[in-house]
Amino acid sequence: QVQLVEFGGGLVQAGGSLRLSCAASGSIASINVMGWYRQAPGKQRELVATITSGGSTNDADSVKSRFTVTRENAKKTVYLQMNSLKPEDTAVYYCNADVRPVGYYFNTVTFWGQGTQVTVSS
C-alpha cells in the first residue's frame, strides 16, 4: 500500500507565503513524476506544478514566478513553495505521485494525497 500525506496548508493574507510538503510511504520501488494539483469550489481540479525524478518541472502559467516545486528523492517528498499568494489561489491542494510499487516491474500507479486547504484572504 502506498500513501501520500500532505502538510502545510492554512490561512494566509494576500502577498504572503506558504510551503506545502508531501511525503510518500509504503511499498515503493520508484517514483517518476510528483506534483501538485488544486481544486477551488465549483471548479475542476487543475495542474499547479510537477517535477520528474530528474528535476524537470512543469508549472501552470497562473503560478509561474510565484510557486516553486522541488523534491527530495531520498525522502520521497515533494514540496511546493508558494509566494505572493493571491485570493484566487484559494483551493484544496492535492499531492500526486506516479509510483512504481514493489513487485510492479514496468507499470506505474497514480496515487493522490487527501488534500490540504489553502485559503488566501484579501
C-alpha positions, 0 to 999 in steps of 0.5 A: 500500500502506498500513501501520500500525506500532505502538510502545510496548508492554512490561512494566509493574507494576500502577498504572503507565503506558504510551503506545502510538503508531501511525503510518500510511504509504503511499498515503493520501488520508484517514483517518476513524476510528483506534483501538485494539483488544486481544486477551488469550489465549483471548479475542476481540479487543475495542474499547479506544478510537477517535477520528474525524478530528474528535476524537470518541472512543469508549472501552470502559467497562473503560478509561474514566478510565484510557486516553486516545486522541488523534491527530495528523492531520498525522502520521497517528498515533494514540496511546493513553495508558494509566494505572493499568494493571491485570493484566487489561489484559494483551493484544496491542494492535492499531492500526486505521485506516479509510483512504481510499487514493489513487485510492479516491474514496468507499470506505474500507479497514480496515487493522490494525497487527501488534500490540504486547504489553502485559503488566501484572504484579501 
